[in-house]
Amino acid sequence: MNNLERLQMETKGIDVPDDELIVYLMENNLTHNDEYDPTSNTNKKAILQTALAVLESIANNPTTMKNYRTDDIAITHFATNIQQRIDYLTRKIRLMPSDEDYS
């Protein structure tokens, strides 16, 4: 599994073109086609930071949020849920140790 596939797994259900996901990965110092290392906290943390950036971009764009309206979830519920996910990822990233912490 490469970094792009891992990011897609983390952002499942959110339609973002691969080209945009690749830019988000590059902004977090990851190469999209490099092999994802599940044993590396640094790699996992970078993936989560990238997913967080994707979610924040969606949350900051009301037009994008309108596109996520469905029959079973109102836009206010989507906004609440995405903010909860952003808060959860922020806490998780902050508490996650880096690989250097184990040296």
C-alpha positions, 0 to 999 in steps of 0.5 A: 500500500502506498501513501496515496492509498493509505490517505484514501483509506483515511478519507473514505467517503469523501470525494477528492480528486487524486491530484489534490490528494497528492498535493496535500501529501506533498505539503506534509512531506510525503510522496504519494507513491512511496510505500506506507510504513505502518510501523512508523509513527512518523509516517502515520502521523503525516498521513493523519495530518494530511487527512486533517488538512483535507477535512479542514479544506472541506469545512472551510468551503461552504460550497463543497459542504453543500455538495455533501447534502444527502437525504439522510443527513442535513448540512448542519449534521455534516458540519457538526460531524466533520468538526468532531472528526477534525477535533478528534484527529487534532487530539490524536496527532497531538498525543501520538509519539514520533519515532524519535521519541522511542530512540 
